[in-house]
Amino acid sequence: MGDRPEHIAGVEHVDLAGKHALVTGSTSGIGRETALALGRLGADVMVHGRDAAAGAAVVDELTAMGREATFQQADYASVDDVRGLAAAVQEWTDDLDVLCNNAGGLFRDGRLTDLGVEYTFHVNHLAPYLLTAELLETLADDARIVTTSSGAHRGVELDFEAIESVDSYSGFRAYQRSKLANVLFSTALAHRLDRTDRSISSNAFHPGAIPGSGFSRFLPGPLPRLFATLDRLPMTTTVAEGAATAVSLAASPRVDDVSGRYFADCEPKEPSAAARDRATQRRLWEQSADLLEIDEPLADGRQ
Ligand SMILES: NC(=O)c1ccc[n+]([C@@H]2O[C@H](COP(=O)([O-])OP(=O)(O)OC[C@H]3O[C@@H](n4cnc5c(N)ncnc54)[C@H](OP(=O)(O)O)[C@@H]3O)[C@@H](O)[C@H]2O)c1
C-alpha cells in the first residue's frame, strides 16, 4: 500500500469525507490514480473523460469504496461539452472542494478546433480555463484548484500567433506551449483569487515523465512500445508517483496557505522565467477570454 499516491504524498491520514472533487481526465493515467486516491481519503468524486467504459470502471472502483461517484463525458475540444461538464458539476454539488484540471495530451496532427484555435492549446489550456471560469461560483470558499502542467513547459515562450495557426506544426512544441499556458494560467488565477475575500488556492505541478500512463498512445511510430518497455525499468516514475503531487496539493495541510506555486515531487519548484512573467500571464488570461468570447473571469482581480 506504501506505493499509493496518498502514502507517497504523506496524506494517508487526511479525511476528505463529505468533500466533493472533480478530476478531469480521470478515465486513465495520472487522473485515474488521483481520483482513486481522493476516493480512498473519503471524497466523493466526479470522473471525467471521453471514454465512457473507462469512466464507468473508475466509478465502479469508487463506488465499491462507498463513495458517491459519477462519470461525466465531455470532449475538451468542444466548448459546449465543457459547459455541459460545468452544468453537471453544478447539479451534483453547490460546493466543489477540489478541482483537478488534469485532462490533456500531446497530439501528433496539427488541426484547428471550431473556435479556430490550435487543438492542443484548446484542449490543454482553453478548456480548463473555461471550466474553471464556469465553476468559480460553485467552488467552496476554501477550495483547491490543481492544474497538471509539465516540466515540458521549460524552453519555450508563449507564441500568441501559433495559438491560431497550424503552419509548421510540431506536436511537441504545441504541447510545450500548452503546458507553459497551464503554469501561466494557474499563477494568474492564484493572483486574481488572492484579491477576493475567499481562500481558494491554485497551484500547478509537474508529475514526472511517466511512461506507464496512457500518454504514449499519442506518440508516433514505435514510441508507445518503447514507453511500455521503459515502464518496466525500476528508475521510472510510476503513475502513482505522478499522481502523488496532485493528491498532496488537493489534500495536504502542508499547503493550506500555499497558492500560485509550481510543484514537482510534492515540493515547490521554480517554474521557467517565461512562466513567471506577469505580463504574459495577464495577456494569456485576457486573450483566452477573447477567444472564448466570454467576459474576463475575476476581472476585478486584474494584476
Ligand atoms: N505521462 C507523462 O509523462 C506526463 C508528464 C507531464 C505531464 N503530463 C500531463 O498529465 C496529464 C494526464 O496525462 P496522463 O499521462 O495521465 O495521460 P493519459 O493516461 O492519456 O490521460 C489523459 C486523460 O485526459 C483525457 N483527455 C485527453 N484528451 C481529451 C479530450 N480531448 N477531451 C477530454 N478528455 C481528454 C483522457 O480521457 P479520454 O481518453 O477518456 O478522452 C484521459 O483521461 C496531462 O495533462 C499530461 O499533459 C503527463
The ligand as a Gaussian input file, in Angstrom:
#p B3LYP/6-31G(d) Opt

LIG

0 1
 N        2.672000      10.954000     -18.682000
 C        3.586000      11.887000     -18.581000
 O        4.794000      11.611000     -18.700000
 C        3.202000      13.307000     -18.293000
 C        4.227000      14.211000     -17.978000
 C        3.897000      15.535000     -17.697000
 C        2.568000      15.927000     -17.716000
 N        1.586000      15.031000     -18.040000
 C        0.206000      15.520000     -18.052000
 O       -0.599000      14.681000     -17.248000
 C       -1.963000      14.808000     -17.656000
 C       -2.575000      13.432000     -17.703000
 O       -1.880000      12.661000     -18.666000
 P       -1.560000      11.105000     -18.490000
 O       -0.092000      10.956000     -18.598000
 O       -2.252000      10.557000     -17.312000
 O       -2.171000      10.538000     -19.844000
 P       -3.466000       9.646000     -20.138000
 O       -3.390000       8.372000     -19.384000
 O       -3.542000       9.608000     -21.618000
 O       -4.681000      10.501000     -19.551000
 C       -5.178000      11.627000     -20.241000
 C       -6.577000      11.919000     -19.751000
 O       -7.027000      13.102000     -20.412000
 C       -8.251000      12.829000     -21.076000
 N       -8.320000      13.541000     -22.347000
 C       -7.403000      13.595000     -23.345000
 N       -7.867000      14.312000     -24.374000
 C       -9.118000      14.712000     -24.033000
 C      -10.127000      15.468000     -24.692000
 N       -9.975000      15.946000     -25.938000
 N      -11.292000      15.688000     -24.050000
 C      -11.497000      15.202000     -22.798000
 N      -10.584000      14.471000     -22.126000
 C       -9.403000      14.229000     -22.742000
 C       -8.271000      11.333000     -21.324000
 O       -9.626000      10.902000     -21.342000
 P      -10.260000      10.007000     -22.537000
 O       -9.198000       9.116000     -23.047000
 O      -11.401000       9.293000     -21.835000
 O      -10.730000      11.011000     -23.505000
 C       -7.551000      10.787000     -20.096000
 O       -8.448000      10.607000     -19.034000
 C       -1.938000      15.551000     -18.990000
 O       -2.336000      16.902000     -18.766000
 C       -0.481000      15.489000     -19.410000
 O       -0.106000      16.612000     -20.189000
 C        1.867000      13.737000     -18.315000

